[in-house]
Amino acid sequence: MGTISYTYDHQWYVDVADAASGAPKYVLVTDDEGFNPSNNDASYEPKYKCNKTNPKYVTGRKTNIEMDIDIVEGQELQEWLVKHEDDINVPTSVVRVWRFPDGTSTAKEAAFAMTLSPIDGDAEGALKAKGTLSMTSDGWTEGTFDEKTKAFTAKPATPLAQG
């Protein structure tokens, strides 16, 4: 019988450092009602005359993340979102971390561009930052993430086999 994975086992971190600083500053995404990834596939669909059913080949994949985050004062991510409310295509990176019951974890990192809708809320609710993170890199880079130091380390590239 398998083990259920919970949302706290699957975490998201966003780089809130200024692009000029050079070093990323990853902050855990909290106070979110939604941080929902989806994939947009690029495909090639040839139309062969001799086939009734033609193939479809996925040639690439881009991830978009729709977010809905409560604005809580004193939180670094929320302050960064408020700072960039009127900006478009703000460069950042996102790390996705899976933590497993045996204490191990795996991580992936990719570059994104963030654009928010105006920060707003209903009459009796919290202010909300809603927007989209759109992947700008060619895909995810696999590696590890140290939750104490908030540092992502890419997995070394596998050398090509000599033939």
HUVENSUL-V145721 format. One record per pair of residues at least 24 apart in sequence whose ideal C-beta (glycine too) atoms are under 8 Angstrom apart, sorted by the first residue. I is the first residue (numbers start at 1). J is the second residue. D is the distance in Angstrom with one decimal. If there is no record, write none. Layout:
BEGIN
i:I j:J d:D
i:I j:J d:D
END
This chain:
BEGIN
i:3 j:101 d:5.4
i:5 j:98 d:7.8
i:8 j:99 d:8.0
i:9 j:98 d:6.7
i:9 j:99 d:4.8
i:9 j:100 d:7.3
i:10 j:96 d:7.4
i:10 j:97 d:7.4
i:10 j:98 d:5.7
i:10 j:99 d:7.7
i:11 j:96 d:7.6
i:11 j:97 d:4.6
i:11 j:99 d:7.1
i:12 j:65 d:7.9
i:12 j:94 d:6.4
i:12 j:95 d:7.3
i:12 j:96 d:5.9
i:12 j:97 d:7.6
i:13 j:94 d:7.0
i:13 j:95 d:4.3
i:13 j:97 d:6.9
i:13 j:145 d:7.1
i:13 j:150 d:6.9
i:14 j:77 d:6.0
i:14 j:80 d:7.8
i:14 j:92 d:5.9
i:14 j:93 d:7.8
i:14 j:94 d:5.7
i:14 j:133 d:7.8
i:15 j:92 d:4.8
i:15 j:93 d:4.5
i:15 j:94 d:7.4
i:16 j:76 d:5.6
i:16 j:77 d:6.1
i:16 j:80 d:4.0
i:16 j:92 d:7.4
i:19 j:91 d:5.4
i:24 j:93 d:6.2
i:24 j:152 d:7.3
i:25 j:76 d:7.8
i:25 j:150 d:7.2
i:26 j:95 d:5.9
i:26 j:145 d:7.8
i:26 j:150 d:4.4
i:26 j:151 d:7.7
i:26 j:152 d:7.0
i:27 j:76 d:4.7
i:27 j:77 d:4.6
i:27 j:80 d:7.5
i:27 j:150 d:7.6
i:28 j:77 d:7.7
i:29 j:67 d:7.7
i:29 j:69 d:7.2
i:29 j:77 d:6.4
i:30 j:72 d:8.0
i:30 j:75 d:6.8
i:30 j:77 d:7.2
i:31 j:69 d:5.9
i:31 j:70 d:4.3
i:31 j:72 d:5.1
i:31 j:75 d:6.7
i:31 j:78 d:7.1
i:32 j:67 d:6.4
i:32 j:68 d:6.5
i:32 j:69 d:4.7
i:32 j:70 d:7.5
i:33 j:68 d:4.6
i:33 j:69 d:7.4
i:33 j:70 d:7.0
i:33 j:128 d:7.8
i:34 j:66 d:6.4
i:34 j:67 d:6.3
i:34 j:68 d:4.0
i:35 j:65 d:6.2
i:35 j:66 d:7.9
i:35 j:67 d:5.0
i:35 j:68 d:7.7
i:35 j:69 d:7.4
i:36 j:65 d:6.6
i:36 j:66 d:5.0
i:36 j:67 d:7.5
i:37 j:63 d:5.4
i:37 j:64 d:7.1
i:37 j:65 d:4.8
i:37 j:96 d:8.0
i:38 j:63 d:7.2
i:38 j:64 d:5.6
i:38 j:65 d:7.8
i:38 j:66 d:7.4
i:39 j:63 d:5.6
i:39 j:64 d:7.8
i:40 j:64 d:6.4
i:60 j:138 d:7.4
i:60 j:139 d:7.9
i:61 j:139 d:6.8
i:62 j:134 d:7.2
i:62 j:135 d:4.9
i:63 j:110 d:7.0
i:63 j:135 d:4.6
i:63 j:140 d:7.7
i:64 j:132 d:5.9
i:64 j:133 d:6.9
i:64 j:134 d:5.2
i:64 j:135 d:6.9
i:65 j:94 d:7.0
i:65 j:112 d:7.3
i:65 j:132 d:6.9
i:65 j:133 d:4.1
i:66 j:130 d:7.9
i:66 j:131 d:7.9
i:66 j:132 d:5.8
i:67 j:129 d:7.2
i:67 j:130 d:6.7
i:67 j:131 d:5.9
i:67 j:132 d:7.4
i:67 j:133 d:6.7
i:68 j:128 d:6.0
i:68 j:129 d:7.7
i:68 j:130 d:5.1
i:69 j:128 d:6.8
i:69 j:129 d:4.8
i:69 j:130 d:7.8
i:70 j:126 d:4.3
i:70 j:127 d:7.3
i:70 j:128 d:6.2
i:71 j:119 d:6.4
i:71 j:121 d:7.9
i:71 j:126 d:6.3
i:71 j:127 d:4.1
i:71 j:128 d:6.7
i:71 j:129 d:5.9
i:72 j:126 d:7.5
i:78 j:129 d:6.9
i:81 j:116 d:6.4
i:81 j:119 d:7.5
i:81 j:129 d:4.2
i:81 j:131 d:7.8
i:82 j:119 d:6.5
i:82 j:129 d:7.3
i:84 j:114 d:6.8
i:84 j:116 d:6.7
i:85 j:116 d:5.4
i:85 j:118 d:6.7
i:85 j:119 d:5.3
i:85 j:129 d:7.5
i:87 j:115 d:7.7
i:87 j:116 d:7.9
i:88 j:115 d:4.8
i:89 j:113 d:4.1
i:89 j:114 d:7.5
i:89 j:115 d:6.0
i:90 j:114 d:4.5
i:90 j:115 d:7.2
i:91 j:136 d:7.5
i:92 j:133 d:7.3
i:94 j:133 d:6.3
i:95 j:145 d:5.5
i:95 j:152 d:5.2
i:96 j:140 d:7.5
i:97 j:145 d:5.0
i:97 j:147 d:7.4
i:105 j:144 d:7.2
i:105 j:145 d:6.9
i:106 j:142 d:7.3
i:106 j:144 d:7.4
i:107 j:142 d:7.5
i:107 j:143 d:5.5
i:107 j:144 d:5.5
i:107 j:145 d:3.8
i:107 j:152 d:6.2
i:108 j:140 d:3.9
i:108 j:141 d:6.5
i:108 j:142 d:5.6
i:108 j:143 d:7.3
i:109 j:140 d:6.9
i:109 j:141 d:5.1
i:109 j:143 d:6.4
i:109 j:145 d:7.9
i:109 j:152 d:4.8
i:109 j:154 d:7.2
i:110 j:135 d:5.4
i:110 j:137 d:4.7
i:110 j:139 d:6.8
i:110 j:140 d:4.9
i:110 j:141 d:6.6
i:111 j:135 d:7.1
i:111 j:136 d:4.7
i:111 j:137 d:4.1
i:112 j:136 d:6.1
i:112 j:137 d:8.0
END
